[in-house]
Structures are given as structure tokens and as C-alpha cells.
């Protein structure tokens, strides 16, 4: 952390000591201040400074200046947001997008692209790259009033660029790194009918050789090929003044490494010698299609009627070598196919005293997970000993025989096949508004009534996939006993098979919101809000018992204060949010003793978290701006009470959430010099995190890291050429480590690259 502070101090000093002649000669840089940024995630046309919700906005200028390629680049540069397991997801204020207790089906945060929610299974390869993106908004804290489903922790809203209606423009870019990662991007658009009908087409092709070399099969495990195509049409007919229609279609095809890739840590210099030894590929192939129709009609007198319809289909095929060795021991082959349809109708009103919205929402997701796995289950000696004692053996005899049996069959090889279809259907009405009591004092209020019905089904077939011990291996006298154990093992495997079964659950949730806002001066505003959020319940399958077990929703209350301020005649902007959240009935995984697969979701935990975000931007000179952010969060499980019969040894009480860094810091400087030269230097810091849960989570700790990036280039009005570096000081860090089998997910190494772009 000391190193990070020194770096930021140096960045600021460098910015302030640019020679006066260079400052005067440089063109004025204006990337758009907070008053110019219109946030859309709350579905009202307000500037960032008018919004009390904690929102971090990434603009096109920042995407270009920092050479942001993927949504993960945005995670790493945003206060109180962090990557989790490889590219599998993210945390907002310490809360993972999939929840914190490893239980439940619903998400705790979602990513939206042009209004369409992206399923969590497709996040690591869906349409979330930054080419031709107009804006990224990270909404921190519960968004249940506005977003409803899957928004207890917050949300991420990605908006692509709209077509121009007055002139034709185009953009093209090529990027190339020393590790043979090549990206080719292009976009073109303009009016078909001037001021009425426009179109924009964009495409990006990426081919990445990869970094993790497989010494068993050859090639690179994380080799990647992807193609992202998008088309948009915008229509504002002169015959219908006030009507605006935008239709878009996004198609992504991605074939590459799985959402995480392990490297061996039992080889010399493994950060610079990244190898894997799996005999089976670990790959993820994603096909994603998204269609969105956005209609808006100005009714007059401050009223606007909007309709947003989205449809998306995500097809994911994941193949994973779970043992990571040259031997053919275990492998997982999962296929996910999901279709999502949403429809929102909304009436917005902007008046002198009252502003707000009233809306209705429909959501339907259908799909299934098809599993075809070869797994090994540790032979349950305690269960075998219990079986023997039930048939007359003493405790000493039972333990002796079960240990001898386990020496012959240390693991039970199982071929596990499952089909798990589901359907989630949600309907809601919602409202959000402000009322000015005086010119400076405003009341904030809102609610959402959410009705959800979900159906989860499962059909499983488990078969023994190996050779049972010879009944006579301990001698003829023990042969009947060993035969009995063999039958018990087959019975354990058979218990994991079940015919098709399903559970339907229905939930209703009322989610209120209330607050107050005070404009102390035109440049200083404070606000305080309270709102309720929830994550829906459902049913989970116990693999060992082949049972569907219902679980209930979880609820939270969030208390939040905000500060929005400008100083030094608007050259300095300082915004902050302070929060506290209480969380009840959390969904966690409980184990019940038969074997390692005897588990299901239960409501057993309660927790709290608190912290703050502080973000600042400043224009320190003509053509020079600096920015910095600090995020802090403390998380703690307060209660953990498992149901009767649970045998879990993991106790969450008093522990922290996984992947919840206490501190996240980021900052940088942009500079434009005379003659068209530009530069950016930025850094981000994250404290250590626990990658597991429970009292022993210290053994799953990965260290803090500081990553510095930079870009320098030359620009004219029509073209640019630049060089960039990621992880300038080659910080060696891990995202996850599985020490027992000498494998880890390693952070990105030092990477130099070059790029060029044209614009017309």
C-alpha cells in the first residue's frame, strides 16, 4: 500500500510540474465532467452529480486512454469492485455476483448489455468487451427497487454506441502484444435518412495465443479466438415527433480457455514458466445472441413513455480436466443452454417539483444444464464402519476393515450424468421518485412489488465407473464382509440416481426505499437513503441423495449516505458514499455426512457489511487531469446455524466473505502535450483476500497486489498510433491457489503492446 501511495504522489507531482510552455501549447482536454455524464442505470435522465446512488462511470475517453479491452479491466480499476475466481465473476462491496455462502441459484448482481441481462454462465465470454461501448456504469449497493431480480449487491450496465443521424463516421483499431494477442476492431455508421434513420455496425476479432503451455497435450490451455458482431438501427420519424426507436442485435462467438486456467506451482519460476499438465482440455465455448428493442415516446408536459424488450440466448459448453494431471482420472463436460426474455413498460415524469417513474416488468428465463462428468469420491470410511457395526461388528473391527478396504479402493469412481432444466418467471411493478419540499430539500421514495415463480427439475444417473476390490483380498473369512461393503458402495452410487423430479416455488417480495436529499449549495449535495433488497429462493439438488430440497429467499436492509461536491470553480470533483448493510436468512451449502456429494442449500447465515467509496477527479492544468478512488469494506458473518442432521465442519460465524478486499485503490493521470502527444499512467491496488469461507479460510489467502499500466501515443484528428503496457513492474500475484495439488490461477504478467487506430 505504501508503494501505491508513492506512485500516486509521483503521478500527481508529474502532472503539476509539466513545463508551462507545454501546458499552453497543448490542446484543451475535455473528457466530460460529472455534470456532463448522464447515468442510465436508474432509468432516469440524471447527471452523475444528481444521483445519490454510488455509481462509477467508465466513459469512452477512459476506455481509450487506459486501453480497456474487457469488463475485467473495468473491475480492476473501480473502487469496491473486484474479480473473483479467474474471469468467473466479480464482487461489489465484498458481495459476489453469485452470493457469498456458496448456495442458491439466483444471482446477487447482474450485468446488462443494452438492457439485456447476461446469464452468469456466459459472463466470461459474453458480449462484455469494451469495443464500441458508449458507457459502463457500476451501480454499487442494492438496486432492487429499480432492477428487481438479481440486484441485491448492485449491477453493471453496459451501453453500446448509438448510430449517428447527421453524418457518417467510422472507427478502426488494431492491437498487438508481445504474447501474440491480436485484436482487430472496426465500426461504421451514419444516416440512411438524415435526421430520421441511422445505422451502426461494429465488429471485433480477437486471437490470443495464450500464456499457459500444456506440456502433456501441446499448445496453450488459454488460447482464445472470439468474434463480436453488433448492429444497431435508430429511428426518429419526422411524421411522429417525440418517437425514438433503437433496435440492436449482438452476436458473440467465443472459443477459448475455460473461465479460469490453472498453472503448476511445483516448477521453477512458475510465474514466468506457466505450464499445465492436464491430459484433457479445459475449454469454454460460448455462443451468445442478444436482441433489444428500445422505444421511447415523449407525451409532452414532462411525460415520456418507454418500452424495453430484450431477448437473449446463451449456449455454453465447458470441458474441464479437474485433476490437472497427465493421467485420465477426472473430467467434467457441462452444457448450458438458456433463453431470457424481458419486457419493461415505464412512464417517466420530469416536473418542477416532482420527478420520477412508474413501471411494470416481466422476466422469463428457461433453460437447462446437462452434465456428463467423471468424478472420484473419497471412499467414506466412517459410513462403511457404520454399515459394519449395524451388521454386528465391533467399533474396532469395523474401523480396521473399513481402513483396509479404503487402501484397496481409495476413491469411488463415478460416471455422473444429469439433466437440470429450470424456468424462472418474474412480474413486478415499481416506482421511484423525488419531491422537492423546498428549492434545496427533497424527499426520495420508491418501492417494488416482485412476484416470482420458479421451477427447478433434475434427472440424474450415477454409475460405478471402476473395479471393486476382490472380496477375498483379506482372506476367505472376510470375503462375505467385503462383498457386503462392495454392495454398500454400489448402493451409495445408486442413491445418487433419480428419475425426473421437480419443485415449483412462488415468492412475493415488497421492497421499499426512502430517503432525503439536501442541496447545501449549487456545488454541494448530501443524501441519505434506506432500502430493502432480496435474493429469491428456490430448490437445490442433493447429488448424493438425488433429492430436491427447497430453500427460502434472503433479505437485506441497506443504509447509505452520499456526498456530491465540486470545488475550485468546478475543476475538482469529490464524491463519496458511506454504507451499512444487514443481511438475513443467507443461503449457504450444508453437508450431511454420506460422502463429499451429500450437500444442498439451506438458509443458515446472517451477516453485515459496512464501508465507503471516495472518488475524485481534477483538471490540474490545460490538457492535464488526474483521478483517484478509494474503496473500503468490512464484511462479517454474524450468525451460522445449520439444520438438524447437518455434519458440516465449516463454521462461517465470525469469518469474512470470500473475495472481499478491505481496500481497493485506483488512480491515474492523463496528459495531452503540444503536437498531439498523449499519455496515461494508472495504477490499482487490492489488499489480500480469502478465496474460501470458514474458520480455516486463512489457508486460502492470496496476497495483496499493485498493478501499474500505461499508454503513450500520438494522435491527429483522423489517426493515432500508441504503445501500451500492462503490469509495468511485473507484479507477481495469484488470484487463487490450490496448494494441495500445486496449482494456482496467476495474474496477468508484464505485457507490452502496440496499437493503431483511425477515425473518420
Number of C-alpha atoms within 10 A of each C-alpha: 15 6 10 20 13 10 18 22 12 12 20 17 11 11 21 16 10 14 9 11 10 15 20 14 14 20 18 15 16 12 13 10 17 20 14 12 18 17 24 17 22 18 15 18 16 15 15 22 25 17 19 24 23 25 26 21 21 20 17 18 14 16 21 14 22 25 22 18 15 16 20 20 17 24 19 21 27 26 28 29 26 25 21 19 15 20 17 19 22 25 27 29 29 28 26 25 25 22 25 23 25 18 19 29 17 19 19 26 31 24 24 19 21 23 22 23 22 21 20 18 20 25 19 23 26 26 28 22 19 24 24 22 19 16 22 27 22 23 23 25 26 29 24 29 28 22 20 24 25 25 27 33 29 26 26 23 22 24 18 18 17 22 24 22 20 15 13 16 15 15 17 20 19 18 20 20 18 11 15 14 18 18 20 17 19 20 21 19 22 23 21 18 14 13 17 17 22 24 23 22 21 22 20 22 17 18 18 19 18 17 22 23 20 19 15 15 15 11 14 21 29 25 19 20 19 20 19 21 18 21 20 22 22 25 21 21 15 11 8 9 11 14 18 18 18 20 20 21 19 21 19 21 19 22 20 22 25 25 20 22 21 25 26 24 22 11 12 10 9 15 20 12 15 19 22 24 23 24 21 23 21 24 23 24 21 26 21 24 20 26 21 23 20 18 18 19 18 16 15 9 9 12 16 18 18 19 18 21 18 23 20 22 22 22 18 23 20 20 21 22 21 17 18 24 16 15 12 13 17 20 23 19 17 19 19 19 19 21 19 22 20 21 18 19 17 20 19 22 19 17 11 9 12 14 18 21 22 19 19 17 19 18 18 18 19 17 18 18 18 20 18 18 20 22 19 19 14 15 22 20 20 16 17 24 23 16 17 22 16 11 12 10 16 14 12 10 13 21 19 13 21 23 18 15 23 17 12 14 16 16 15 21 22 20 19 21 18 20 18 19 19 19 18 20 18 20 20 21 20 23 21 23 20 20 18 17 11 11 10 13 16 19 19 21 20 20 21 25 18 23 18 20 18 21 17 22 19 24 20 21 19 23 18 18 15 13 9 19 16 14 19 14 13 14 10 11 10 14 15 12 18 25 16 17 22 18 13 15 19 16 12 21 24 17 18 22 21 17 10 13 14 18 16 15 17 16 15 15 19 16 22 20 21 18 19 19 23 18 18 12 10 9 14 16 22 20 22 21 20 20 23 25 29 26 27 28 25 25 24 23 22 19 24 22 20 22 20 20 16 19 22 20 19 20 19 22 21 22 19 23 21 22 22 22 20 22 12 9 8 14 14 18 22 20 24 22 23 18 21 18 20 16 21 19 19 29 27 21 18 25 21 19 17 16 18 15 16 19 23 26 27 26 25 19 21 22 23 19 20 19 20 22 26 20 21 17 21 20 21 15 20 19 22 24 24 24 20 22 23 20 23 20 21 18 22 16 22 17 18 19 14 18 12 7 10 14 15 13 10 15 16 25 18 15 19 26 28 25 29 31 26 18 23 26 26 24 26 25 26 24 24 25 22 14 13 14 18 21 20 23 23 24 24 24 24 26 16 17 25 23 21 20 21 19 15 14 18 14 13 16 19 18 14 17 18 21 25 22 21 22 22 21 19 17 18 12 9 10 15 18 17 19 19 24 20 22 20 17 14 16 16 18 18 18 25 25 21 15 13 6 13 14 19 19 19 23 18 17 19 19 16 18 18 17 19 17 18 17 16 11
